């Protein structure tokens, strides 16, 4: 009995290490998604935590054979991004209920990875402009565009959003047009 | 002579047929030429379209790759070490909270059951504790299932998750409606008891206070229900717009 417990503990520790590794690997992806949906730094951090916790729970569920975890039907990256986007949308709904969702707060350049190093100021400015522009788009356009910028294919985006590929293509097209307009209007 | 004339007229016929055939050939050739020129025109148009689109396409691709690199540059810095620490602690707290909720519910149920089984109770008390016994445990199990459902919703696709949120909002309103009816029924029962006690025992202060406190509870539940009811259509629409 003790042997079995020891074995179980060993597996649990191994799984914990694997999930920690996975979180470390995908933390920048989740941080980017959080920054796309929330400009305020402290709320952004909160959102990243919520996303990470949800990802942990999902992989925990998978390891326990539950029906709510990762079943290997999609790539790990797609699965993590799907949970992160769900959490982000959930966050927006909550924020809308708390106050009308305002685009207050701006992207903090000092918050970007590599800030303070020799990164070109123009690049930072471009990044800031893009994030400000993205946050001005409707949620559905923000989602497809951020997924596209993350490098996901249209099929993967369709699976994550639960809509068909044609609808994804249309949304991407409109999102690009809107973002171009928004970026042109920026000073 | 007449044979010669016949032969000549036949020759003329043949010649005129040849001429007809030649004119038809010419017609066919001119039609072919027309088709070829049309085809050439089409090809020229296509070429000009492609030459006009390709800079546009490359411009779009260029813009997209610029956005892509800007998006990667906008990655906020994350201290993964402290993030994992915080997640571990949050997970532990959640598990602890869930376990405490469930244990407390079970403890109250077990306490009620112990009273029913092992204590000498009046019929009224027996009925009351028998009715109360399963409620805390059932509430604990219900809370656990609701939390599991909410976690499960996070792994759905965004569209399904949003539908889940809409259902949740509608259910929330339904719960408040049921609560309002429950509170109103309780208030009515209390009101009948208060009248009975005031008439029979002159207990104004005790029953009056209870009625006032309960009225406040009913009013709060009513306000909450009305607010949620008024907000529901716009909340549902906002979620619908995100789909």
Interface residues (C-beta under 8 A of the other chain):
Chain A: X20 X23 X24 X27 X28 X30 X31 X32 X34 X35 X41 X44 X48 X49 X52 X53 X54 X56 X57 X58 X61 X67 X68 X69 X70 X79 X82 X83 X85 X86 X87 X89 X90 X92 X93 X96 X97 X107 X111 X112 X113 X114 X115 X119 X123 X124 X126 X127 X128 X129 X130 X131 X138 X139 X140 X143 X146 X149 X150 X151 X159 X160 X161 X162 X163 X176 X179 X180
Chain B: X60 X63 X64 X66 X67 X68 X69 X70 X71 X72 X73 X74 X75 X76 X77 X78 X80 X83 X84 X86 X87 X90 X91 X94 X148 X151 X152 X153 X154 X155 X156 X157 X158 X159 X160 X161 X162 X165 X235 X238 X239 X241 X242 X243
